[in-house]
Amino acid sequence: MQWRSLVLGLLLLRLGLHGLLWLVSALGPGLGFHQRFPFALPPRGDPGPPWLRAAGGEPRAAGRCGRAHWGCLLQGAKRYSGAFPPQLRAQLRDAARGMFVFGYDNYMRHAFPQDELNPVHCRGRGPDRADPSNLNINDVLGNYSLTLIDALDTLAVMGNSSEFQKAVKLVIDTVSFDKDSTVQVFEATIRVLGSLLSAHIIITDTKQPFGDMTIKDYDDELLHMARDLAVRLLPAFENTKTGIPYPRVNLKTGVPPDSNNETCTAGAGSLLVEFGILSRLLGDSTFEWVARRAVKALWSLRSNDTGLLGNVVNIQTGHWVGKQSGLGAGLDSFYEYLLKSYILFGKKEDLEMFNDAYRSIQNYLRRGREACNEGEGDPPLYVNVNMFSGQLMNTWIDSLQAFFPGLQVLIGDVEDAICLHAFYYAIWKRYGALPERYNWQLQAPDVLFYPLRPELVESTYLLYQATKNPFYLHVGMDILQSLEKYTKVKCGYATLHHVIEKSKEDRMESFFLSETCKYLYLLFDEENPVHKSGNKYMFTTEGHIVSVDKRFRDSLWQDTFPEEEERNTEKLKPNELKAMNSSSNCNRVPDERRYLLPLKSIYMRQIDQMVGLI
Ligand code: DMJ
């Protein structure tokens, strides 16, 4: 079916047409950019957030437009209805860096070598040994200085070579995986294995784009540590009848005897990027082989009718225990890694699986009008359905799904990404955070906490790179301001327990430093090597950067699944979906769209109404 190329062609055509429509709508009365997105001016006498205060914390005298004056910066921004003042952008970049530094320094001071920082009481946190059933903690915290490891490449991306070098040495000298910790294979893979590999790639990069990130006498220690961890995770792939891994392993003893046979699809099927990189760096196919076998096993269990997968499966029987199909928890990174595996390793079967999955998503999960930016009807929304019937299962969407516009950017579906992102941004504007679940029918949160997740800012960053529309800088500023206002506490940034009351939990998850702060920083850092042409980076699902590199495309071993590969390659049409990185998508939105709202104001208002904002 040639629908993808058709859609891409139509997309390009539509972009041209919309440029004109946007111009007309933006020039209409009362619809100016800044009027729809007024800056939240601080109350009289309020010096504004710390990053915009003059030295000494005092607001500067009115009339002086010095470098760090809140009012002056806003004046600049308000005068310009579409653009974003470079000075404000630089201030926000520094603010994002400051946010990271505050969280990181406090972790190092109060928590290291423990896994996480409790930012309210300025203490460290490790696994909950007293309560092994506390999976919320124990799945993630392995007693291996998780936050330090997860933060490594953010230090590099921010150009902090001295701290990066210090942190790498600390990891090498102090971290061991020989621990009696039962962790989730997925979490250990994306947060720890992925970060070790990313840092190793940065250290050994001959170009050193972030400054000098080399380590004296470096002898591939991080790669060896990554291998050691992955070997400890391998028992999860043994004694499973389907090849789908057990969800948890004990790092010392392997799969616990009382282990659960049920796993979520994302947890079992999003290991290929990290395991594939590890295999290719080591020249040992084992890791990639087991991860790929898991993906294929899950893929073979999809519904014959809808092509959809469920969210929980029994690894021995292959029966779907959770029949819900959606884009959020339980499935999110499964889709993401089909595409990203293709981008990284170039195997067409991964792209074909992604294409098929994307088609089913569009057919069964997507509701609302056909085009994001034209026509009548509700805005597009991706709902949760029964994988076999395609029937709606509930009326909530979760905050994890906010990553999906970013993925759509990678495949060139920028228009659709704009709409879904706008929906999540409207929810953010209403609560100053994203509730874990939002019920679009009741216009209210179903699950109220916000653990500093990165997904919305990740999509914001990727959409900005694709469109260069300053609207997304405004979104980023909004997010940054809310984080400062509602989540900053004495020793870091805290999970919101209740997005309406803004009560807090004493926890700062490691992805706050590895993803949320990194994407915010990159959004405002115009010159960062990550998005400069000539460099090609891809983000893992935990936000770790890996270079899209020829050495990952060449495997040193014979293809492990030759028959399927051949069959799938035959089916691929030359003009079908091209996977693209964000920079190659930058030309997709024409110049005339760049300084206008990415979404027509009537549609923007419609979304605001649907979320109860107006
Ligand atoms: C991160 O650990 C990863 O992004 C993962 O894929 C799911 N989401 C969390 C952060 O929300």
Residues whose N, C-alpha, C, O or C-beta is under 5 A from the ligand:
A	BS01	DMJ	S333 R453 P454 F511 T541 E542
